[in-house]
């Protein structure tokens, strides 16, 4: 029994959509099943002529026009215009990183930082993403969680961790008494190193992460949490500088320095990895229990 072509096409489209393919390459669809037209028959060559060819009169070459003279400023060289990238931002990677550092330092609040990021043109991911995914949760909470980059669902809603991995993260937080909707010690503030979705949910390049690092560093400093949770190896490597794999560093406590104070930091497995490897949830559960114990230890009103 043959499958319905329409059902097969819908299943294929659903697979592509789940894989992150949400845009066409060409501007118009191409029917690749249509048979190609038959080639035209070769034309007959004209019969050779027996007349004696007449040579064309020789033309003297015209003199070339000289370019207009331009005045050269003192010093002998003309100043070069600053190079810009395709989206209007700096074309040089070092200039883009320096521009990000300068812009991040100007933010005196999380609201100001979000506004600066919305206008920043130094990262090419902004041109391909639909929305800026700055953060979710209440600022000033005791726990801040940082992942790597938004996915398709986050790009649609403009919030980090709202897809399948986000729902799993919410259940993990609820198990230790935290909720991104709450304030204070029972709340959670969530962000990503890269606030724009890479095309096709690919991994951000090292340059893209490097450009966005000054903004997440400033975001952590302004949020001022008691505990920083790095979700996955990329976040842990970028924020606390680990060199080993996530399996060797998860569950261990590190120190994150903002320049003003020190924050306790811990690395754990990313929820997306836990969806692919359910048996690893027991390891992440131990890490979240460590977070819960650290919160109770730091809270003078805790019964523990």
DOBA-639417 format. One line per field, with one value per residue: x, y, z of N, C-alpha, C in turn. Coordinates in pm, whole numbers, plus 50000, padded with zeros to 5 digits. Example, Ala and Ser with C-alpha at 12.3 -4.5 7.8 and 13.67 -1.06 7.14 Angstrom:
# residues 2
nx = c(51319; 51285)
ny = c(49431; 49775)
nz = c(50780; 50708)
cax = c(51230; 51367)
cay = c(49550; 49894)
caz = c(50780; 50714)
cx = c(51320; 51290)
cy = c(49670; 50003)
cz = c(50780; 50787)
END
This chain:
# residues 304
nx = c(50085; 50063; 50182; 50000; 50073; 50033; 50018; 50275; 50425; 50343; 50442; 50715; 50755; 50692; 50901; 51121; 51057; 51075; 51343; 51443; 51436; 51304; 51276; 51277; 51516; 51520; 51354; 51120; 50914; 51044; 50966; 51087; 51024; 50917; 50942; 51236; 51258; 51284; 51598; 51677; 51695; 52012; 52126; 52170; 52484; 52574; 52614; 52942; 53084; 53196; 53291; 53535; 53659; 53621; 53844; 53801; 53801; 54082; 54081; 54192; 54310; 54125; 54222; 54271; 54071; 54199; 54194; 54026; 54216; 54276; 54280; 54526; 54538; 54749; 55028; 55015; 54845; 54510; 54240; 54092; 53759; 53556; 53524; 53232; 53009; 52783; 52538; 52555; 52711; 53034; 53292; 53531; 53636; 53761; 53696; 53420; 53395; 53510; 53330; 53104; 53185; 53213; 52949; 52811; 52914; 52795; 52539; 52326; 52126; 51915; 51706; 51807; 52022; 51892; 51771; 51999; 52108; 51906; 51952; 52205; 52437; 52650; 52662; 52610; 52401; 52173; 52051; 51936; 51769; 51437; 51348; 51475; 51598; 51608; 51577; 51407; 51186; 51207; 51407; 51666; 51631; 51738; 51863; 52019; 52003; 52187; 52196; 52300; 52207; 51911; 51635; 51410; 51142; 51189; 51276; 51044; 50874; 51033; 51153; 51370; 51416; 51151; 51053; 51043; 51266; 51264; 51023; 51087; 51292; 51146; 50999; 51206; 51302; 51073; 51073; 51260; 51150; 51145; 51049; 51015; 50834; 50815; 50928; 51220; 51365; 51248; 51231; 51345; 51583; 51638; 51855; 52052; 52378; 52415; 52187; 52034; 51876; 52065; 52078; 51878; 51906; 52172; 52499; 52633; 52898; 53244; 53322; 53075; 52980; 53182; 53144; 52900; 52953; 53034; 52786; 52631; 52792; 52765; 52492; 52468; 52605; 52437; 52196; 52274; 52275; 52262; 52342; 52477; 52381; 52511; 52397; 52479; 52776; 52886; 52800; 52917; 53190; 53227; 53158; 53267; 53506; 53586; 53777; 53754; 53531; 53167; 53066; 53262; 53277; 53027; 52807; 53005; 53132; 53209; 53372; 53240; 53338; 53240; 53372; 53290; 53188; 53190; 53035; 52870; 52899; 52771; 52790; 52577; 52388; 52251; 51904; 51810; 51988; 51918; 51668; 51737; 51892; 51756; 51836; 52031; 51911; 51911; 52161; 52151; 51952; 52081; 52254; 52074; 51969; 52192; 52198; 51963; 52034; 52242; 52106; 51944; 52140; 52245; 52033; 51924; 51680; 51603; 51485; 51652)
ny = c(49881; 50214; 50521; 50823; 51092; 51358; 51337; 51242; 51461; 51655; 51540; 51550; 51827; 51890; 51760; 51910; 52159; 52106; 52058; 52306; 52440; 52710; 52882; 52963; 52900; 53000; 53274; 53213; 52922; 52618; 52392; 52096; 51853; 51880; 51794; 51863; 52095; 51987; 51996; 52246; 52180; 52161; 52444; 52488; 52551; 52850; 52861; 52863; 53165; 53275; 53519; 53779; 53898; 54230; 54449; 54617; 54971; 55111; 55231; 55499; 55481; 55637; 55904; 55846; 55967; 56167; 56107; 56324; 56553; 56518; 56679; 56620; 56576; 56732; 56531; 56328; 56105; 55989; 55997; 55692; 55566; 55450; 55100; 54910; 54652; 54411; 54463; 54718; 54736; 54716; 54596; 54472; 54213; 54261; 54528; 54504; 54360; 54544; 54754; 54636; 54606; 54874; 54967; 54805; 54889; 55134; 55094; 55147; 55014; 54720; 54760; 54965; 54828; 54634; 54801; 54907; 54675; 54618; 54811; 54758; 54688; 54526; 54248; 53986; 53807; 53939; 54028; 53803; 53694; 53691; 53819; 53989; 53808; 53879; 53839; 53654; 53639; 53773; 54048; 54073; 53845; 53556; 53356; 53315; 53193; 53088; 53019; 52903; 52997; 53129; 52928; 52810; 52843; 53031; 53244; 53315; 53402; 53581; 53536; 53370; 53014; 52884; 52678; 52320; 52244; 52457; 52417; 52184; 52285; 52460; 52276; 52154; 52369; 52419; 52194; 52248; 52457; 52702; 52961; 53121; 53326; 53433; 53662; 53772; 53537; 53306; 53320; 53315; 53419; 53434; 53394; 53418; 53360; 53445; 53659; 53640; 53426; 53178; 53102; 52827; 52700; 52650; 52608; 52890; 53081; 53108; 53379; 53514; 53454; 53578; 53847; 53894; 53849; 54071; 54188; 53994; 53965; 54219; 54210; 54009; 54136; 54356; 54226; 54092; 53834; 53583; 53326; 53175; 52986; 52786; 52671; 52403; 52320; 52528; 52773; 52748; 52736; 52990; 53171; 53094; 52993; 52720; 52438; 52169; 51893; 51904; 51698; 51644; 51877; 51951; 52011; 52104; 52376; 52709; 53031; 53329; 53638; 53970; 54206; 54382; 54224; 53881; 53591; 53291; 53012; 52749; 52467; 52287; 52033; 52101; 52162; 52081; 51879; 51695; 51619; 51467; 51273; 51109; 50961; 51108; 51292; 51245; 51327; 51603; 51659; 51622; 51839; 52054; 52013; 52082; 52355; 52429; 52366; 52548; 52790; 52769; 52767; 53023; 53181; 53357; 53327; 53074; 52745; 52535)
nz = c(50000; 49904; 50041; 50109; 49899; 49985; 50266; 50314; 50229; 50415; 50650; 50596; 50585; 50851; 50979; 50885; 50995; 51269; 51282; 51259; 51019; 50876; 50667; 50318; 50060; 49798; 49631; 49496; 49453; 49305; 49058; 49057; 48956; 48710; 48367; 48174; 47901; 47556; 47383; 47137; 46784; 46615; 46434; 46080; 45931; 45758; 45397; 45253; 45129; 44809; 44747; 44745; 45046; 45174; 45313; 45622; 45683; 45853; 46183; 46374; 46710; 46972; 47182; 47532; 47797; 48054; 48405; 48641; 48834; 49181; 49491; 49731; 50074; 50329; 50419; 50240; 50204; 50163; 50392; 50498; 50471; 50744; 50782; 50735; 50841; 50681; 50800; 50889; 51115; 51286; 51071; 51132; 51349; 51601; 51641; 51666; 51907; 52085; 52053; 52164; 52432; 52507; 52473; 52656; 52901; 52929; 53022; 53289; 53412; 53398; 53220; 53060; 52950; 52795; 52606; 52481; 52368; 52184; 51992; 51908; 51653; 51601; 51594; 51373; 51398; 51472; 51242; 51130; 51318; 51464; 51695; 51986; 52253; 52556; 52846; 53106; 53384; 53722; 53793; 54041; 54186; 54380; 54236; 53926; 53600; 53318; 52980; 52650; 52382; 52217; 52088; 51829; 51932; 52130; 51978; 51850; 52058; 52196; 52443; 52673; 52699; 52656; 52510; 52464; 52621; 52796; 52936; 53072; 53231; 53394; 53546; 53684; 53835; 53989; 54148; 54342; 54468; 54326; 54094; 53785; 53773; 54021; 54280; 54464; 54692; 54606; 54339; 53990; 53757; 53415; 53138; 52832; 52687; 52421; 52281; 52051; 51814; 51649; 51296; 51193; 51437; 51488; 51646; 51813; 51671; 51779; 51757; 51753; 52008; 52157; 52096; 52219; 52485; 52660; 52713; 52852; 53075; 53190; 53234; 53429; 53633; 53685; 53750; 53978; 54130; 54397; 54342; 54058; 53787; 53545; 53246; 53076; 52882; 52705; 52827; 53080; 53014; 52899; 53103; 53356; 53288; 53257; 53153; 53124; 53035; 53056; 53209; 53393; 53536; 53625; 53898; 54065; 54263; 54176; 54149; 54044; 53928; 53934; 53933; 54119; 54320; 54444; 54315; 54384; 54174; 53968; 53756; 53536; 53360; 53039; 52978; 52722; 52654; 52847; 52757; 52540; 52659; 52886; 53112; 53229; 53388; 53660; 53742; 53696; 53878; 54122; 54109; 54120; 54372; 54520; 54468; 54597; 54862; 54900; 54883; 55111; 55306; 55284; 55354; 55624; 55750; 55703; 55779; 55776)
cax = c(50000; 50144; 50143; 49942; 50179; 50008; 50059; 50422; 50477; 50321; 50536; 50847; 50758; 50696; 51037; 51208; 51025; 51129; 51488; 51484; 51428; 51183; 51285; 51312; 51639; 51486; 51239; 51001; 50929; 51091; 50911; 51199; 50970; 50871; 51045; 51305; 51221; 51378; 51690; 51647; 51784; 52121; 52104; 52266; 52581; 52553; 52705; 53057; 53075; 53314; 53330; 53656; 53621; 53674; 53899; 53739; 53898; 54150; 54046; 54294; 54257; 54095; 54300; 54197; 54052; 54273; 54106; 54043; 54310; 54216; 54372; 54568; 54561; 54886; 55061; 55033; 54747; 54372; 54184; 53999; 53630; 53546; 53460; 53110; 52962; 52664; 52423; 52582; 52798; 53176; 53330; 53644; 53591; 53809; 53617; 53287; 53407; 53533; 53204; 53015; 53231; 53180; 52805; 52765; 52952; 52708; 52410; 52318; 52016; 51881; 51622; 51896; 52101; 51805; 51755; 52126; 52117; 51811; 52007; 52341; 52448; 52780; 52652; 52534; 52283; 52057; 51987; 51863; 51673; 51311; 51333; 51578; 51560; 51694; 51570; 51275; 51191; 51212; 51543; 51685; 51610; 51861; 51923; 52019; 52043; 52233; 52219; 52388; 52143; 51770; 51595; 51300; 51030; 51232; 51282; 50906; 50815; 51122; 51187; 51456; 51370; 51004; 51019; 51041; 51369; 51220; 50922; 51159; 51362; 51047; 50968; 51323; 51302; 50962; 51106; 51338; 51078; 51171; 50961; 51058; 50734; 50823; 51032; 51295; 51441; 51180; 51224; 51458; 51606; 51693; 51908; 52144; 52499; 52381; 52043; 51966; 51879; 52143; 51995; 51869; 51944; 52312; 52579; 52696; 53042; 53321; 53319; 52943; 52975; 53275; 53083; 52789; 52997; 53027; 52648; 52585; 52867; 52700; 52360; 52487; 52643; 52319; 52098; 52332; 52219; 52347; 52392; 52474; 52375; 52548; 52327; 52553; 52920; 52923; 52781; 53017; 53321; 53235; 53138; 53356; 53636; 53626; 53842; 53714; 53396; 53061; 53045; 53362; 53265; 52892; 52794; 53113; 53111; 53314; 53353; 53226; 53371; 53183; 53451; 53241; 53169; 53202; 52908; 52886; 52853; 52770; 52759; 52491; 52355; 52148; 51778; 51798; 52063; 51840; 51560; 51795; 51950; 51676; 51903; 52119; 51833; 51948; 52278; 52105; 51875; 52178; 52303; 51969; 51963; 52303; 52152; 51864; 52106; 52318; 52009; 51904; 52254; 52266; 51916; 51921; 51546; 51575; 51471; 51757)
cay = c(50000; 50334; 50631; 50939; 51193; 51478; 51307; 51235; 51598; 51722; 51483; 51603; 51967; 51891; 51724; 52025; 52264; 52065; 52068; 52447; 52501; 52792; 52981; 52909; 52954; 53080; 53364; 53151; 52776; 52559; 52260; 52015; 51731; 51910; 51751; 51971; 52104; 51924; 52093; 52285; 52114; 52250; 52519; 52460; 52658; 52914; 52817; 52952; 53263; 53277; 53656; 53823; 53992; 54365; 54488; 54736; 55081; 55115; 55347; 55537; 55478; 55766; 55928; 55823; 56084; 56159; 56128; 56456; 56560; 56541; 56736; 56529; 56653; 56723; 56397; 56242; 55997; 56027; 55917; 55587; 55565; 55335; 54983; 54865; 54521; 54410; 54514; 54852; 54730; 54709; 54480; 54408; 54144; 54329; 54650; 54465; 54327; 54669; 54829; 54571; 54641; 55014; 54980; 54739; 54970; 55251; 55057; 55163; 54930; 54613; 54817; 55036; 54728; 54576; 54901; 54915; 54554; 54627; 54900; 54718; 54632; 54463; 54102; 53954; 53726; 54026; 54042; 53681; 53659; 53765; 53900; 53987; 53730; 53939; 53769; 53624; 53632; 53899; 54086; 54082; 53716; 53498; 53262; 53348; 53082; 53136; 52916; 52941; 53080; 53095; 52839; 52857; 52891; 53154; 53348; 53356; 53472; 53682; 53503; 53251; 52888; 52871; 52559; 52195; 52249; 52554; 52355; 52094; 52370; 52509; 52167; 52135; 52479; 52401; 52086; 52302; 52571; 52825; 52988; 53244; 53430; 53485; 53758; 53740; 53413; 53194; 53349; 53278; 53511; 53345; 53463; 53343; 53433; 53508; 53689; 53622; 53287; 53148; 53039; 52681; 52651; 52606; 52656; 53019; 53077; 53172; 53525; 53562; 53449; 53676; 53979; 53906; 53828; 54191; 54219; 53902; 53999; 54335; 54167; 53939; 54236; 54437; 54139; 54074; 53720; 53516; 53203; 53173; 52849; 52779; 52558; 52348; 52346; 52659; 52879; 52731; 52772; 53133; 53253; 53061; 52957; 52580; 52378; 52028; 51868; 51935; 51585; 51651; 52002; 51971; 51985; 52168; 52519; 52798; 53171; 53424; 53772; 54077; 54326; 54445; 54121; 53743; 53518; 53146; 52963; 52604; 52421; 52170; 51990; 52181; 52086; 52018; 51753; 51601; 51565; 51363; 51170; 51116; 50902; 51208; 51382; 51222; 51409; 51741; 51671; 51642; 51977; 52146; 51998; 52162; 52494; 52445; 52367; 52672; 52896; 52756; 52803; 53168; 53252; 53355; 53291; 52936; 52651; 52432)
caz = c(50000; 49891; 50129; 50043; 49879; 50065; 50404; 50316; 50220; 50544; 50747; 50566; 50628; 50997; 51018; 50860; 51091; 51399; 51272; 51259; 50886; 50874; 50560; 50188; 50006; 49680; 49648; 49437; 49449; 49180; 49034; 49011; 48895; 48574; 48270; 48108; 47758; 47465; 47324; 46999; 46686; 46574; 46310; 45974; 45908; 45626; 45290; 45240; 45022; 44723; 44720; 44813; 45153; 45164; 45442; 45680; 45699; 45983; 46263; 46470; 46848; 47032; 47305; 47656; 47881; 48180; 48521; 48701; 48944; 49312; 49586; 49838; 50195; 50381; 50470; 50123; 50194; 50186; 50501; 50456; 50541; 50833; 50722; 50802; 50803; 50597; 50872; 50940; 51231; 51254; 50991; 51197; 51470; 51722; 51658; 51714; 52048; 52158; 52052; 52261; 52567; 52532; 52486; 52779; 53018; 52940; 53081; 53434; 53460; 53305; 53116; 52969; 52878; 52692; 52500; 52408; 52286; 52074; 51890; 51875; 51518; 51585; 51582; 51252; 51430; 51486; 51111; 51094; 51424; 51462; 51816; 52089; 52372; 52658; 52974; 53161; 53529; 53795; 53835; 54185; 54252; 54434; 54142; 53784; 53515; 53188; 52878; 52540; 52280; 52198; 51980; 51745; 52013; 52198; 51877; 51820; 52173; 52249; 52580; 52678; 52760; 52654; 52434; 52541; 52724; 52896; 53022; 53163; 53328; 53490; 53639; 53771; 53931; 54082; 54241; 54455; 54523; 54253; 53981; 53717; 53792; 54158; 54315; 54585; 54706; 54540; 54196; 53906; 53646; 53312; 53021; 52748; 52648; 52293; 52292; 51923; 51768; 51528; 51193; 51197; 51571; 51492; 51758; 51786; 51645; 51887; 51743; 51794; 52155; 52210; 52082; 52313; 52623; 52746; 52752; 52956; 53196; 53250; 53279; 53557; 53732; 53720; 53816; 54111; 54202; 54494; 54281; 53911; 53736; 53403; 53185; 52963; 52874; 52649; 52926; 53185; 52961; 52873; 53222; 53468; 53233; 53273; 53037; 53115; 52988; 53151; 53299; 53500; 53611; 53676; 54040; 54142; 54285; 54131; 54185; 53933; 53976; 53853; 53948; 54242; 54422; 54400; 54312; 54376; 54045; 53953; 53620; 53529; 53225; 52971; 52965; 52589; 52662; 52929; 52674; 52454; 52745; 53009; 53228; 53292; 53475; 53801; 53769; 53706; 54001; 54230; 54101; 54167; 54518; 54573; 54463; 54705; 54990; 54908; 54915; 55251; 55389; 55279; 55404; 55772; 55797; 55664; 55890; 55766)
cx = c(50089; 50091; 50088; 50052; 50159; 50049; 50211; 50483; 50460; 50417; 50678; 50859; 50764; 50836; 51132; 51183; 51082; 51281; 51537; 51480; 51296; 51189; 51325; 51439; 51610; 51366; 51111; 51021; 50969; 51034; 51020; 51153; 50923; 50979; 51106; 51265; 51329; 51471; 51653; 51743; 51892; 52091; 52212; 52358; 52557; 52658; 52820; 53043; 53206; 53358; 53453; 53619; 53691; 53721; 53833; 53843; 53952; 54118; 54158; 54236; 54237; 54178; 54214; 54187; 54125; 54178; 54131; 54138; 54237; 54321; 54400; 54596; 54704; 54911; 55072; 54933; 54610; 54316; 54083; 53872; 53622; 53471; 53341; 53074; 52835; 52542; 52449; 52673; 52943; 53208; 53445; 53598; 53636; 53730; 53477; 53291; 53426; 53406; 53105; 53056; 53194; 53031; 52755; 52797; 52860; 52576; 52416; 52206; 51990; 51793; 51708; 51980; 52018; 51786; 51882; 52142; 52024; 51863; 52145; 52345; 52577; 52777; 52560; 52408; 52157; 51980; 51904; 51759; 51547; 51300; 51460; 51525; 51649; 51693; 51425; 51290; 51203; 51357; 51551; 51659; 51744; 51934; 51909; 52074; 52076; 52259; 52306; 52321; 51997; 51750; 51478; 51185; 51065; 51236; 51144; 50850; 50904; 51160; 51275; 51387; 51217; 50960; 51016; 51145; 51332; 51115; 50987; 51233; 51266; 51012; 51085; 51332; 51192; 50993; 51190; 51277; 51101; 51077; 51004; 50957; 50741; 50933; 51109; 51363; 51372; 51167; 51348; 51463; 51686; 51738; 51996; 52268; 52473; 52231; 51966; 51981; 51969; 52055; 51997; 51906; 52087; 52381; 52638; 52846; 53116; 53320; 53184; 52929; 53065; 53216; 52974; 52831; 52992; 52886; 52599; 52662; 52803; 52561; 52368; 52520; 52523; 52213; 52142; 52271; 52314; 52413; 52374; 52480; 52403; 52486; 52403; 52697; 52952; 52908; 52887; 53156; 53335; 53234; 53236; 53488; 53679; 53685; 53801; 53572; 53293; 53039; 53145; 53343; 53127; 52887; 52902; 53088; 53235; 53284; 53347; 53247; 53317; 53271; 53412; 53226; 53188; 53068; 52939; 52824; 52865; 52732; 52672; 52459; 52243; 52020; 51760; 51875; 51985; 51722; 51611; 51850; 51875; 51746; 51994; 52043; 51870; 52070; 52238; 52024; 51967; 52230; 52200; 51949; 52077; 52268; 52055; 51934; 52185; 52226; 51968; 52017; 52274; 52149; 51912; 51787; 51510; 51569; 51581; 51875)
cy = c(50124; 50443; 50748; 51044; 51318; 51456; 51301; 51373; 51673; 51669; 51536; 51748; 51977; 51856; 51842; 52136; 52232; 52078; 52211; 52513; 52578; 52899; 52910; 52974; 53045; 53168; 53302; 53000; 52727; 52419; 52173; 51882; 51754; 51868; 51871; 51976; 52042; 52028; 52124; 52215; 52211; 52319; 52486; 52580; 52719; 52867; 52914; 53043; 53264; 53418; 53692; 53923; 54125; 54405; 54615; 54844; 55085; 55245; 55374; 55533; 55618; 55785; 55911; 55952; 56065; 56182; 56264; 56449; 56590; 56594; 56637; 56610; 56640; 56587; 56297; 56131; 56050; 55942; 55817; 55594; 55443; 55222; 54941; 54728; 54530; 54464; 54651; 54853; 54722; 54582; 54404; 54341; 54213; 54457; 54617; 54431; 54453; 54753; 54769; 54605; 54784; 55033; 54920; 54823; 55091; 55221; 55068; 55080; 54821; 54664; 54891; 54938; 54664; 54673; 54914; 54793; 54561; 54715; 54858; 54648; 54556; 54312; 54068; 53873; 53811; 54034; 53920; 53641; 53744; 53861; 53892; 53910; 53776; 53858; 53738; 53606; 53770; 53931; 54099; 53953; 53658; 53411; 53316; 53231; 53135; 53017; 52970; 53038; 53039; 52995; 52897; 52914; 53021; 53271; 53401; 53442; 53582; 53661; 53379; 53133; 52884; 52749; 52435; 52196; 52349; 52498; 52257; 52174; 52423; 52401; 52142; 52245; 52462; 52294; 52135; 52434; 52703; 52837; 53119; 53357; 53495; 53589; 53707; 53604; 53293; 53216; 53301; 53374; 53436; 53428; 53368; 53427; 53511; 53535; 53677; 53478; 53271; 53078; 52887; 52619; 52598; 52662; 52793; 53003; 53139; 53324; 53581; 53560; 53555; 53817; 54000; 53894; 53955; 54222; 54124; 53925; 54118; 54299; 54094; 54040; 54318; 54353; 54104; 53956; 53669; 53393; 53214; 53028; 52853; 52653; 52512; 52393; 52483; 52774; 52870; 52771; 52922; 53215; 53221; 52999; 52814; 52528; 52232; 52016; 51891; 51821; 51586; 51775; 52024; 51935; 52048; 52318; 52597; 52940; 53256; 53565; 53878; 54200; 54404; 54345; 53984; 53673; 53369; 53096; 52812; 52572; 52296; 52140; 52075; 52100; 52021; 51885; 51649; 51543; 51454; 51246; 51170; 51058; 51001; 51304; 51364; 51305; 51556; 51762; 51691; 51785; 52076; 52132; 52076; 52310; 52521; 52452; 52497; 52789; 52891; 52796; 52954; 53246; 53246; 53314; 53146; 52847; 52545; 52466)
cz = c(50000; 49983; 50047; 50024; 49963; 50211; 50414; 50310; 50350; 50649; 50724; 50609; 50780; 51048; 50999; 50961; 51228; 51400; 51266; 51123; 50878; 50766; 50431; 50137; 49887; 49708; 49595; 49434; 49310; 49169; 48974; 48951; 48752; 48475; 48200; 47961; 47671; 47405; 47180; 46903; 46641; 46442; 46207; 45953; 45771; 45526; 45274; 45118; 44943; 44690; 44801; 44920; 45135; 45304; 45491; 45698; 45841; 46056; 46362; 46611; 46902; 47158; 47429; 47738; 48013; 48297; 48582; 48820; 49073; 49405; 49698; 49962; 50242; 50444; 50359; 50108; 50224; 50298; 50449; 50538; 50630; 50767; 50805; 50753; 50720; 50666; 50932; 51060; 51190; 51177; 51057; 51325; 51599; 51749; 51712; 51862; 52132; 52163; 52152; 52404; 52603; 52555; 52617; 52901; 53036; 53010; 53233; 53495; 53357; 53191; 53013; 52888; 52767; 52576; 52417; 52317; 52166; 51961; 51842; 51740; 51495; 51570; 51464; 51282; 51443; 51355; 51074; 51198; 51413; 51579; 51901; 52210; 52487; 52787; 53006; 53312; 53590; 53832; 53987; 54259; 54295; 54334; 54000; 53707; 53376; 53097; 52766; 52444; 52266; 52085; 51904; 51827; 52083; 52101; 51843; 51934; 52229; 52394; 52582; 52746; 52771; 52574; 52523; 52652; 52833; 52990; 53120; 53270; 53433; 53591; 53734; 53875; 54035; 54186; 54358; 54504; 54454; 54134; 53918; 53733; 53930; 54171; 54436; 54580; 54644; 54389; 54123; 53788; 53540; 53192; 52941; 52720; 52520; 52293; 52162; 51876; 51645; 51425; 51202; 51329; 51575; 51616; 51724; 51761; 51763; 51878; 51788; 51946; 52217; 52203; 52187; 52459; 52709; 52794; 52862; 53085; 53267; 53302; 53412; 53666; 53778; 53790; 53957; 54188; 54309; 54434; 54131; 53866; 53586; 53343; 53061; 52961; 52815; 52749; 53036; 53137; 52944; 53002; 53335; 53421; 53252; 53143; 53017; 53064; 53097; 53249; 53415; 53588; 53670; 53825; 54126; 54153; 54243; 54180; 54059; 53989; 53881; 53849; 54072; 54355; 54360; 54414; 54305; 54246; 54039; 53809; 53628; 53383; 53167; 52958; 52829; 52586; 52743; 52852; 52583; 52536; 52879; 53132; 53299; 53383; 53622; 53839; 53784; 53835; 54121; 54230; 54153; 54318; 54584; 54573; 54576; 54841; 55008; 54939; 55061; 55345; 55396; 55337; 55557; 55828; 55763; 55787; 55888; 55857)
END
